[in-house]
Amino acid sequence: YRVSRDETVGERLRWIMDVFAEKVYNPAKRRQEVFFDAGYHTILDLHSYGHDIETAWLLDHGVKVLGDEAYETKIGPITQALAAHIYETAFDGHSLANDRGVVNTHRVWWVQAETVVGFLNAYEQMPDHSEYRDAALAEWQFIKEHVIDPRRGSEWYWEVYEDGSPILDRPI
């Protein structure tokens, strides 16, 4: 697909949302597929929890930017399903596992950050689901207690174990 100089940002945003809805999102598994061949056939059975929760809020933001009811109707159920599935399968009450395929229960810094934003977004989209607000708050507490690196000159640990103890041989 080549971009025309006459295409608007809105047209490109609609295109990428269509690709996501029609080729990337797997409704049977309530997740996005991650790796594809040239024909958009998935080549690896991997559930990337961080990418799913990140995608949910990014797509919702794109829908808001578009202001197009048709895309709200098309994308809203997908982002709600992504958030619900992540909450049900990967959130343990305080933090989010990295991925499943080859099981990796470590807590990676960016996955934890996206979880806060993603669950807050889900709560904004579905205010009757206070469990998403509570999950975002619990995740933020986990980040403050375990992921923020208190060492001078540091930021966040790249990765911590499931119990919150840091994996110290990773970069900050």
KABEL-V222399 format. One record per residue. RES is the residue in one small letter. OMEGA is omega in radians with two decimals (999 if undefined). Layout:
BEGIN
res=(RES & RES)
omega=(OMEGA & OMEGA)
END
This chain:
BEGIN
res=(y & r & v & s & r & d & e & t & v & g & e & r & l & r & w & i & m & d & v & f & a & e & k & v & y & n & p & a & k & r & r & q & e & v & f & f & d & a & g & y & h & t & i & l & d & l & h & s & y & g & h & d & i & e & t & a & w & l & l & d & h & g & v & k & v & l & g & d & e & a & y & e & t & k & i & g & p & i & t & q & a & l & a & a & h & i & y & e & t & a & f & d & g & h & s & l & a & n & d & r & g & v & v & n & t & h & r & v & w & w & v & q & a & e & t & v & v & g & f & l & n & a & y & e & q & m & p & d & h & s & e & y & r & d & a & a & l & a & e & w & q & f & i & k & e & h & v & i & d & p & r & r & g & s & e & w & y & w & e & v & y & e & d & g & s & p & i & l & d & r & p & i)
omega=(3.14 & 3.13 & 3.06 & 3.10 & -3.11 & -3.12 & 3.10 & 3.07 & 3.12 & 3.11 & 3.12 & 3.12 & 3.07 & 3.14 & -3.09 & 3.08 & 3.07 & 3.11 & 3.14 & -3.08 & -3.01 & -3.04 & -3.04 & -3.11 & 3.10 & -3.07 & 3.14 & -3.13 & -3.12 & 3.13 & 2.98 & 3.00 & -2.96 & -3.09 & -3.02 & 2.91 & -3.08 & 3.13 & -3.12 & 3.00 & -3.10 & -3.10 & -3.12 & 3.11 & -3.10 & 3.06 & -3.14 & -3.05 & -3.13 & 3.13 & 3.12 & -3.10 & 3.07 & -3.13 & -3.12 & -3.10 & 3.12 & 3.09 & 3.10 & 3.10 & 3.09 & 3.10 & 3.11 & 3.14 & 3.13 & -3.06 & -3.06 & -3.10 & 3.14 & 3.13 & 3.02 & 3.12 & -3.10 & -2.99 & -3.09 & 3.12 & 3.11 & -3.10 & 3.07 & 3.11 & 3.10 & -3.13 & -3.13 & -3.11 & 3.10 & 3.14 & -3.08 & -2.98 & -2.98 & -3.12 & -3.07 & -3.13 & 3.12 & -3.10 & -3.06 & 3.07 & -3.10 & 3.11 & 3.07 & -3.07 & 2.76 & -2.98 & 3.09 & -3.10 & 3.07 & 3.09 & -3.11 & -3.00 & -3.04 & 3.10 & 3.13 & 3.13 & 3.13 & 3.12 & 3.09 & -3.12 & -3.10 & 3.13 & 3.03 & 3.09 & 3.13 & 3.11 & 3.08 & -3.14 & -3.07 & -3.03 & 3.08 & 3.11 & -3.10 & 3.11 & 3.10 & 3.06 & -3.13 & 3.12 & 3.11 & 3.13 & 3.12 & 3.11 & 3.12 & 3.10 & 3.10 & 3.12 & -3.11 & -3.08 & -2.96 & -3.01 & 3.08 & -3.09 & -3.07 & -3.10 & -3.14 & 3.11 & -3.10 & 3.11 & 3.11 & 2.95 & 3.11 & -2.99 & 3.05 & 3.06 & -3.12 & -3.14 & 3.11 & 3.13 & -3.03 & 2.98 & -2.88 & -3.13 & 3.10 & 3.09 & 3.06 & 999)
END
